[in-house]
Amino acid sequence: MFDDQNEDLEDLYENAPCGYLSLRPDGRIAKVNQTLCKWIGRSPEDVLGKRLRDLLNIAGSIFYETHFAPLLRMQGFFDEVALDLVKGDGTVLHVLANAAERRDEAGNVLFTRLTILRATERRRYERDLVDAQEAAREAQRGLAEANAALSADMAEQMAERVVERETAVLREQFIAVLGHDLRNPLAALAAGRTILAQTHDDLKSVRVLRLMGESVTRMNGLIDNLMDFARGRLGGGIGIQRTAGERIEPTLAQVVNELQTAHPDRHIEMRFSLSQPIDVDHARIAQMFSNLLGNAITHGAEDQPIVVEAAVDDGRFVLAIANAGEPIPQLAMDQLFQPFYRGDVRPSMQGLGLGLYIASQIAEAHGGRLGVKSDAEETRFTFQMPLEPTVTQTDGK
């Protein structure tokens, strides 16, 4: 006969038939049960102190940042969310997660509880993917049979053209989904929030509308970065349109002014030494410069100035951003310009880790390069771009 007085609640928590996670207000894991640790092949010590997204694969991390985290902040819970946890051996565990926040009377988050259940629904997706791959191979075999009568060179050329056309169509469709299917509903949300803000001024509504506005702004930035990432990886690189004969100082100064306004407590010094226009894509250079300067503001010492230098040196345009603070570890330096790499950042720093990758792609699109040096004295990001030689016409004498 079952004796409920002898039931061990701690054992019930640790060895429940589902996983349990508890998150602190800063998003880090404060408690995890043995069941979940066994499922993912990690020790509690390896899990505690990490963020939930640190346990997810790249696709799951993107979806969590753009959808589920804002949903949790808005309504305080989510149910039956499909996530992919990365196990200790690198394989993926497909799970369903339920989450609920616990708040105090002032509305501040005390902690967030998650219940994790193993899921098998993803297996159907994998079977569909295998079937689709087999259908693609069958189509390729049919194409080979149809071209059997042609010469080997002609058949190879035709196959390459088919693949190129299909790849181009897929690339354009993917970028269109990012640019159209994501932006349109986001614009509708922003418009609806604006309308509600005009008619609701109670404290709770103001707080919810402010959170909505922050989420819309953040998702817009994520979509911009993802579209640039898609163009860089799928579209043959980030495209640029250079403007000839236009001074670059106003472009750089505008970026400095915008970030200075957003961070009035930080001191930014501008040291420009330019005697000629620089032929660049001003919008893209402003995007690259904004990413680098924002990175310096985020990671630099708050009591030391950030120095921005722009000059022409030995036939090259050189733009440098330097800040004091802790040096970047060598392990992080080796991966700094890789997509989705964020390093060890504070919980308040949010994003997908695409800023420095996109900045490096913009530098390459201009025929230049982006480098970094970091030591105990300063961290300096430097963009160098060769200038086009000036062509002078002679009379031939």
Secondary structure, DSSP 8 states (H G I E B T S, - for coil): ---GGG--HHHHHHT-SSEEEEE-TTSBEEEE-HHHHHHHT--HHHHTT-BGGGGB-HHHHHHIIIIIHHHHHHHSEEEEEEEEEE-TTS-EEEEEEEEEEEE-TTS-EEEEEEEEEE--THHHHHHHHHHHHHHHHHHHHHHHHHTTTS-HHHHHHHHHHHHHHHHHHHHHHHHHIIIIITHHHHHHHHHHHHHHHHH--SHHHHHHHHHHHHHHHHHHHHHHHHHHHHHHHHSSS-----BTT--SHHHHHHHHHHHHHH-TTS-EEEEEE--S---B-HHHHHHHHHHHHHHHHHHS-TTS-EEEEEEEETTEEEEEEEE-SS---HHHHTTTTSTT---S--TT--S-S-HHHHHHHHHHHTT-EEEEEE-SS-EEEEEEEE-----------
